[in-house]
Amino acid sequence: MMARALSVFAAIVATVLPAHAEPPCKGTPAGSSVVTAVRDGRTLVLADGREIRLAGIEAPPDGAALRALIAGHSVRLERVADDRYGRVVAFAAAGDSVELLQVALVKAGWARVAARTGSRACSEFLLAAERAARADRLGLWADPNFAPLSSQNLTKLAAELGQFALVEGQVLSVRESGATIYVNFGRRWTRDLAVTIPKREARNFTAAGVEPKMLERRRIRVRGIVERRSGPVIDVTVPEQIELID
């Protein structure tokens, strides 16, 4: 199934690349180079020795979709940062295309939007593409196992510990303790999922239309790393990590 989907993706790469609208995802121009290897779904090795980590997305280890996009092209880079492994975190475009590799992968359903992209405008742009791909069941979204997790499925949440995940569910309560706001999906904090928001960031969430106190009884989608403390937790520091579903 995946092989067939990737062959279709490769066939339409030419129509994906020449986009007319430039996305609001920016970095500092960092030149261009030929790609010599694709390490995984979001990591490139360049002829000039740099290793590039694509900013703003999460992708599965198989780099087949990324290889299809960059085949026969050099890449142009806009650097965002360097990570602790010495890789350049960047937005990248293939050849003369205006469309970022990140956008092409998300549009085709072969990547998800990361918890942080660098700006709200960039997140909104990429999230719109992700929602469209999910609605059309493109790429990985065609696999039911790739769908956002239910906040009530504690077994699957446990299996995702330490991993990036999308989780959906209805918020039961919102509580404050010390410097933290807890968005709770269940009554038992030692078992049920909670989302944590630093209280100092509450004003930014309110300005973005996701005021923490108003999330109670709302159905939301949250993205981030699933961790375990007393129970499963996703730390949320920017409003873009939370989407209102209804």
Secondary structure, DSSP 8 states (H G I E B T S, - for coil): -HHHHHHHHHHHHHHHS--SS--S---EEEEEEEEEEEEETTEEEETTS-EEEETTEE--S--HHHHHHHTT-EEEEEEEEE-TTS-EEEEEEETT-SSBHHHHHHHTTS-EE-S--SSHHHHHHHHHHHHHHHHTT-GGGGSGGGS-EETT-HHHHHHTTTSEEEEEEE--EEEEETTEEEEESSS-TTTS-EEEEEGGGHHHHHHTT--GGGGTT-EEEEEEEEEESSSEEEE--SGGGEEE--
